[in-house]
Amino acid sequence: MMDSVQVVDAFPEGTGVTEVLDSAMMGGGPVPTALCAASRLGARAGIIDRVGSDWAGDLIRHEYRVHGVNTEYLQFESGCRSSFGNVLVRRGDGERHIVFRAGNFTPLSTEELPREVLEQCSILHLNGRHWPACIEAARVVRESGGRVSFDGGAHRYDDKFLELLPMVDILVVAADFAAKLSGTNERHKQLEGLSQWGASVAGITNGSEGSWFMTVEGEYFHQPAFSVDPVVDTTGCGDVFHGAFLFAANRGDCWEGCAALASAAAACNAGALGGRGHLPTIAEAERYLA
């Protein structure tokens, strides 16, 4: 999807006129931004997706290529529109309000999946789009020896994900998703609820409060968020967190190391406007860890 990001003093209430203080246009979306973040850090990344054959679709492909993400399996559907979001960012604290228009392209079918690519995939990152093709993709990757990652975003919980969770190796979700899945607001019980699905690591992210993790061996740890001054925009920070976490996991870091690098990368991105406003290099992210 494409994002139009606009900075305002306060979110509008009712009718009126709101001045935009700064703006940017860039690609967005949970999995796409995670892939761009991982690629920026040094991973080989590619997207399997479909968009509309409109101006936004062309920009989406361009954004992937700018960040080094392979677009060979990005399809365009004639006569359809791509997803587009208007992101209002509050200047004082970087919080945002999103107005979203979904694309009307056809979801990918299981028959359209590039199985030869999935069979060579080391980590497949999903957030549930193109259902049920994502179920089949996860099955192919797992059977071929790869790992499956799932991003359970805030306000995106759906009971259908219960079919996917037993195939997930890296399960990192937003606090809102964890609460809905587990039926509790107690963090440790949420992690226990996530862990019952058998993932190698389960985690919960919650912005400035940091993230919490439990491994399959039962080890528990908390990763604090890194301080950012000033916070410009929190858009995409969770997506960048996922991308950096997967980059670190793919190179063999311990889970604590994955979480630390992910937190550092998210902090870098919070200091610039837009969900991909500052995707850090590995050197930039590691400065936070020195």
Buried (B, 14 or more C-beta within 10 A) or exposed (E): BBBBBBBBEEEEEEEEEEEEEBBBBBBBBBBBBBBBBBBBBEBEBBBBBBBBBBEBBBBBBEBBEEBBBBBEBBBBBEEBBBBBBEBBBBBEEBBBEEEEEEBEBEEBEBEBBBBEBBEEBBBBBBBBBBBBBBBBBBBBBBEBEBBBBBBBBBEBBEEEBEEBBEBBBBBBBBBBBBBBBBEEEEBEEBBBBBBEBEBBBBBBBBBBEBBBBBBEEEEEEEBEBBEBEEBBBBBBBBBBBBBBBBBBBBBEBEBEBBBBBBBBBBBBBBBBBBBBBBBBEBEBBBEBEE
